[in-house]
C-alpha cells in the first residue's frame, strides 16, 4: 500500500523485514520493566524504504548520549560492509500507558534524520505486545516538512528485498509475522538478543548477534 | 505497570551464575533451587521468572522440609508473582505470610504492592501512609510512595517526594540513585549531575558512579563539561581496569574524539586518545565488535 508523506506528493512505501520487527519486540520483551531503544538499519530500494535489521541499543538511561554516539559510529561502520544505512530509531517507553515517543527518542531520531532524510521512528505500543498479540505493536512516525515527527496510519507492508520480484520486494503476510513473534517469545529467543548495554557488561557479546526467528 | 525502586543498574555484579535459560530450569534439584533463592536474597537481582519457578517447585515438592526458611521464600515468591503479574498467587502467598506474622508492617507492604500492581494506587498509598504513621522512618514505605507516583506517570511528583525525603535522610544512597535516574529520564542533566556528586561523596572509590558522572557531563556538552567528563572517565578506568568497565573506555574514547574535533592541537588530549586506542586494540580478541569501530 503506498504511503503519502504529509505535505509532499512523494508516494513511498515503508517495507519492514520480519526479522527487524521481531527483534524490536524481543528487545522490549527482554527488559519488560525498562524503556528500550535501538537503531533501524535499512536502505532505499527503487524509491521505497526497507528496514532490514535493527541494532538493539539500551535499556538504561536512554537520555545519556556518549554510548549512543559510539554505537552510532559502530553501526555506520557495520552498515558500510553490508550495503545498509542507519535509517531510523525504535523506542519503547517504561510505562504501559506511555505510547508516544519520548522527547529523547524524537531528538535522537532527528539526529538520524539529519543524515538520512527519509529516516523514520518506530514507537512500540507496550499494551499491544501482551494484550493484543493479534495486532502490530509499533506505530510509524515520519518527519513532516515542518520538522516534527508525525504519525502514519499504518506500519508498512512486511517484506524482504528480492531483486527478481516485481517492485523488488517479496512480501510476507502480517499474520505470519505475528505468529513468528509469538513463536520466538515462547522459545525464549529474547534471551539470546544482545543490546549495547549487554555488550558493555560482557564485551564478548556482540550487538550484531543473529537471531533465528 | 509495576515499578519498584531498585538498583537495577547494579544487577550485573551478582557473582554466582544464575541459570538464565528457562530450558535449564527443569533440571534444577531441590538444593539448587534453595541456593538460587538464597543467592538472590543476599545479592538482589531482578529475575522474577526464575524466583517464581524455584519457589513454586520448592512449595509444591518439599514445603514441609524447608523449616523457617519458607517464610523468606514466601516473601520472595510474593514479589516475583507481582512482577510476573500472577496477582492471585501473590495474594495467596501474602495470606500465608499474614497468618504467620499478623502484625507485620513488612507483610502489609507486600499487600500494598499487590494493590499497586492492580492499579489501586489510592488503596496502596493508604497502607503506606498508615505504616509511616506508626514508623515515620520506614525507608521502604517512603520508596514505595515514590514508586506509586512513577507508576502513575507522575515523574515530577516522584522527584518532589524524593527531594523532601532526602532532606531528612541524606545518607540514603539508593534514593540518590533513584533521583538521578528520574532526573536523567526528565532530561534535567544539571540536577542529575548534582545527585551523582552526592553519590561520589558517599563512595569515592566506586568506578560506577564516576562512570555515570562522566556520562552526564558528556551529555551536558560544551568544552568545559567534556574536559571534566574526560577526567572522570579516566578516574573510572583507573578504579576498574577490567573489561567489565569497557563502557568507561568507550566513553573516554568518544570524549577525546569530541574534544579533538574542536581542538586538534590539545597535546594532553591527543596523548589520552592514543592511550585509549591502544587499550581498545588490546581488547579486540575478547571484544570482536571493537574491530568495526577502529577501522
HADDOCK unambig.tbl for C-alpha pairs under 7 A between the chains (distance, minus, plus):
assign (segid A and resid 33 and name CA) (segid B and resid 3 and name CA) 6.96 0.50 0.50
assign (segid A and resid 61 and name CA) (segid B and resid 184 and name CA) 6.64 0.50 0.50
assign (segid A and resid 61 and name CA) (segid B and resid 185 and name CA) 6.85 0.50 0.50
assign (segid A and resid 63 and name CA) (segid B and resid 184 and name CA) 6.18 0.50 0.50
assign (segid A and resid 63 and name CA) (segid B and resid 185 and name CA) 6.27 0.50 0.50
assign (segid A and resid 63 and name CA) (segid B and resid 187 and name CA) 6.52 0.50 0.50
assign (segid A and resid 64 and name CA) (segid B and resid 215 and name CA) 6.33 0.50 0.50
assign (segid A and resid 64 and name CA) (segid B and resid 216 and name CA) 6.36 0.50 0.50
assign (segid A and resid 64 and name CA) (segid B and resid 219 and name CA) 5.71 0.50 0.50
assign (segid A and resid 65 and name CA) (segid B and resid 219 and name CA) 5.34 0.50 0.50
assign (segid A and resid 66 and name CA) (segid B and resid 215 and name CA) 6.21 0.50 0.50
assign (segid A and resid 66 and name CA) (segid B and resid 218 and name CA) 6.36 0.50 0.50
assign (segid A and resid 66 and name CA) (segid B and resid 219 and name CA) 6.73 0.50 0.50
assign (segid A and resid 66 and name CA) (segid B and resid 251 and name CA) 6.02 0.50 0.50
assign (segid A and resid 66 and name CA) (segid B and resid 254 and name CA) 6.76 0.50 0.50
assign (segid A and resid 67 and name CA) (segid B and resid 251 and name CA) 6.61 0.50 0.50
assign (segid A and resid 70 and name CA) (segid B and resid 254 and name CA) 6.51 0.50 0.50
assign (segid A and resid 73 and name CA) (segid B and resid 293 and name CA) 6.98 0.50 0.50
assign (segid A and resid 74 and name CA) (segid B and resid 292 and name CA) 6.17 0.50 0.50
assign (segid A and resid 74 and name CA) (segid B and resid 293 and name CA) 5.09 0.50 0.50
assign (segid A and resid 77 and name CA) (segid B and resid 292 and name CA) 5.94 0.50 0.50
assign (segid A and resid 77 and name CA) (segid B and resid 293 and name CA) 6.61 0.50 0.50
assign (segid A and resid 78 and name CA) (segid B and resid 292 and name CA) 6.38 0.50 0.50
assign (segid A and resid 95 and name CA) (segid B and resid 1 and name CA) 5.78 0.50 0.50
assign (segid A and resid 95 and name CA) (segid B and resid 151 and name CA) 6.91 0.50 0.50
assign (segid A and resid 96 and name CA) (segid B and resid 1 and name CA) 5.71 0.50 0.50
assign (segid A and resid 200 and name CA) (segid B and resid 244 and name CA) 7.00 0.50 0.50
assign (segid A and resid 200 and name CA) (segid B and resid 246 and name CA) 5.91 0.50 0.50
assign (segid A and resid 200 and name CA) (segid B and resid 247 and name CA) 5.42 0.50 0.50
assign (segid A and resid 201 and name CA) (segid B and resid 244 and name CA) 5.48 0.50 0.50
assign (segid A and resid 202 and name CA) (segid B and resid 244 and name CA) 6.37 0.50 0.50
assign (segid A and resid 203 and name CA) (segid B and resid 243 and name CA) 6.84 0.50 0.50
assign (segid A and resid 203 and name CA) (segid B and resid 286 and name CA) 6.77 0.50 0.50
assign (segid A and resid 203 and name CA) (segid B and resid 287 and name CA) 4.96 0.50 0.50
assign (segid A and resid 204 and name CA) (segid B and resid 286 and name CA) 5.45 0.50 0.50
assign (segid A and resid 204 and name CA) (segid B and resid 287 and name CA) 4.76 0.50 0.50
assign (segid A and resid 204 and name CA) (segid B and resid 288 and name CA) 6.84 0.50 0.50
assign (segid A and resid 206 and name CA) (segid B and resid 289 and name CA) 6.02 0.50 0.50
